[in-house]
Amino acid sequence: MAKLADAADLKSYLQPQLKSYLTEINNLIDKMRAFVGILAAVLVKRNAGLLQTPLQSVRFFDPSAVHREFFSHFGPQDFMGPLCKGPGGFSSTAQL
């Protein structure tokens, strides 16, 4: 029975220390993840020129079809405001 008492004592002694060690390890892992993420972002930014040409060839949709659909629903009058008077196009410049 002496060994069981010693093992229980050892467990109760080591358990709080083990928790603190695991907490420290998790904190270090979080810091390493942040460092690796920042490093990856810097490397991508510095080498974005290498990725520009391949990424420009990727098309997610046909722009001519989108333009055709858009302008079939809307015309030039839909985006023009009321006509402005005056030489500059502004009513405040009409007296100049």
For each residue, the residues with C-beta under 8 A, 3 or more apart:
1: 4 5
2: 5 6
3: 6 7
4: 1 7 8
5: 1 2 8 9
6: 2 3 9 10
7: 3 4 10 11
8: 4 5 11 12
9: 5 6 12 13
10: 6 7 13 14
11: 7 8 14 15
12: 8 9 15
13: 9 10 16 17
14: 10 11 17 18
15: 11 12 18 19
16: 13 19 20
17: 13 14 20 21
18: 14 15 21 22
19: 15 16 22 23
20: 16 17 23 24
21: 17 18 24 25
22: 18 19 25 26
23: 19 20 26 27
24: 20 21 27 28
25: 21 22 28 29
26: 22 23 29 30
27: 23 24 30 31
28: 24 25 31 32
29: 25 26 32 33
30: 26 27 33 34
31: 27 28 34 35
32: 28 29 35 36
33: 29 30 36 37
34: 30 31 37 38
35: 31 32 38 39
36: 32 33 39 40
37: 33 34 40 41
38: 34 35 41 42
39: 35 36 42 43
40: 36 37 43 44
41: 37 38 44 45
42: 38 39 45 46
43: 39 40 46 47
44: 40 41 47 48 51
45: 41 42 48
46: 42 43
47: 43 44 50 51
48: 44 45 51 52
49: 52
50: 47 53
51: 44 47 48 54 55
52: 48 49 55 56
53: 50 56 57
54: 51 57 58
55: 51 52 58
56: 52 53
57: 53 54
58: 54 55
59: 62 63
60:
61: 65 66
62: 59 65 66
63: 59 66 67
64: 67 68
65: 61 62 68 69
66: 61 62 63 69 70
67: 63 64 70 71
68: 64 65 71 72
69: 65 66 72 73
70: 66 67 73 74
71: 67 68 74 75
72: 68 69
73: 69 70
74: 70 71 78 79
75: 71 78
76: 79 80
77: 80
78: 74 75
79: 74 76
80: 76 77
81: 84
82:
83:
84: 81 89 90 91
85: 91 94
86: 89 90 91 92 93 94 96
87: 93 94 96
88: 93 96
89: 84 86 93
90: 84 86 93 94
91: 84 85 86 94
92: 86
93: 86 87 88 89 90 96
94: 85 86 87 90 91
95:
96: 86 87 88 93
